[in-house]
Amino acid sequence: MVVPKVDGKELKVKVPAGIQQQAKLRLKGHGLPAGKTGGRGDIYVKFKVDIPKKLTDEQEKLIQELADKGL
């Protein structure tokens, strides 16, 4: 996933497996300048998971196969 930074650049971030709705990920040192210290603040990425309301027959079949295998 690519996250836009406040300086106009982009940061490539690996999304942790099993991320949940409304989870936050802290990107330390990639935020706004922290004043005289020369460091930078943090960026927080909040995840929004969109779950489809309708599935195709093939998608439902695949989900059922995963459920049968215990996933």
VENFENTA-V264403 format. One line per field, one symbol per residue. phi: phi as a letter, one per 40 degrees, with the letter a starting at -180 (. if undefined). psi: psi as a letter, one per 40 degrees, with the letter a starting at -180 (. if undefined). burial: b if it has 9 or more other ideal C-beta (glycine too) atoms within 8 Angstrom, else e. A space follows every 50 residues. Layout:
phi: ???
psi: ???
burial: ???
This chain:
phi: .bbccccgcbbcbccccgdbdgcbbcbcgbccdcgccgcbcbbbbbcbcc bccbbcdccccccccccccgb
psi: ihhhieeeiihhhhhiieiiheiihhgheeaiifbedeaiaihhhhhhhh hidiiiddddddddddddee.
burial: eebebeeeeebebeeeeeeeeeeebebeebbeeeeeeeebbbbebebeee eeeeeeeebbeebeeeeeeee
